[in-house]
Amino acid sequence: MIFLKIWNYFLGYLVIRVDGLSLEKFINLCVSRGVKLWGIKRINYTSLTANISIKDFKSLPPIVRIVRCKVKIKEKRGFPFLAYRFRHRKMLIAGMLIFLVILYILSSIIWVVEVEGAQKVDEEVIYKLLEQKGVKAGVYKGKLNLWDIENQLLIELPGLSWVSIELKGTKAIVRVVEGVKPPKLIDTSTPCNIVASKDGIIHQPIVMEGELVVEVGDTVRKGQLLVSGIIEHQDTQIVRYVHARANIWARTWYEGKGQADFSSVLKTRTGRKITHKVLETKNWQINIDTPDIPFDEYEVEEKRQPLLGGDGDKGLAWVIRDYYEVKRSSGRDIDRIAKEKASEEAMENALKNIPNGAKIIDKKFKYDIIKDIGYKAIVYVEVLEDIAEQIELSVN
Amino acid sequence: MKKKKLQQVKSTMSEMFELPKEITLNMPKLNLIGDSQMLVENHRGIIEYTPNLIRVNSTVGVIKVHGDQLNLRNIAAEDIMITGKIKSIEFI
């Protein structure tokens, strides 16, 4: 039914009003002569309205003459009438077409290139390489052979193990995964010792090969021998050299410092935020969003995204301003929040040094108040980690 | 008499071969959806059309439809679609 409606709209139809005495006869005659009517509504005894296609309307006069009724056009609906109205406004139609063409052309060009996932490899290097290969702002999408570029990137940057370039609209998203270099392996046939890589207290030694020379609870220093690769038989005194392997779980300590000034926590963010986008060139700005901010007090963070090869100050740029609503904190809150903030920072700094795979068992915070300025926090984190490190034995 | 017999033969034949009767017997087929829509196939023209009453001619006589705000949504040589609130249907 919806399809029929669209079809009728496309071909155009008329709403007619028929006045006369024998309207049933009019309907019957229309039907028998193949004139299609729909949506017939009787208004009163002498009149009705109906829909009729443009083509059929032309064959109405003979029917009208027989029935002796009057037919008036009440309304013209559909695309042909709309097009008829625009027949003298050629530039309008030309403008629409030009708009569509420009839209199509602009949307088939890459405007933004983004690299995701680069940590060890410098992003700038990837951007530069991409530019060389043709992935840069202002390049026609269809020309790029993404498959080829991906492979070339992989070859030229040995630090990457996987590259994918995805075109999302006018954005080229380059996802990279960096390869993890395998740890230097000591051949199992060469004998080696295991030493401590850090200071700590032995918690649980798991020895797979070699002879443990420390006990649970021992305090070890960095570099101290933990598992010996030299095994001497008790009875025969024959010395055997083995490739010592062990996991030595030990308790180790890390420390992190943080500081928070009272002045920085006078205002706290409430979590509400508004983002404004501004299109900026050297001389003028276009506000995309309405410039009013519904917050009484706020902080602003500004980010700049160059567009169209603009580098920073020159050329076109997106300016994204985040407005954060802030609330003034009361005296007691300032104290609490400053303390929290300092400890958070301290923990963050401590975590930077803690390797993956370590289990945190305990943390202790120590606070120092700096008068009228703020809080200093120190955190001591106790973790369980594997401190085994293989070192080759030189056998003479 | 002869015509009636012919009709009967046609009726039994169409029943035997499971043929649609509206075609073999040239009878109108009424299709009702609740009380809001009615499709009359195989009609012989409209006799009267007012918002409260529609009379449609057919081979078995006049079909009289009473209702409120009756519209002829679609009308073609073979079928009529009546919409609106249908109250009663009579065969005269």
Interface residues (C-beta under 8 A of the other chain):
Chain A: L23 E24 I27 N28 C30 V31 S32 G34 K36 L37 W38 G39 I40 K41 R42 Y45 L48
Chain B: G45 I46 I47 E48 Y49 T50 P51 L70 N71 L72 R73 N74 I75 A76 A77
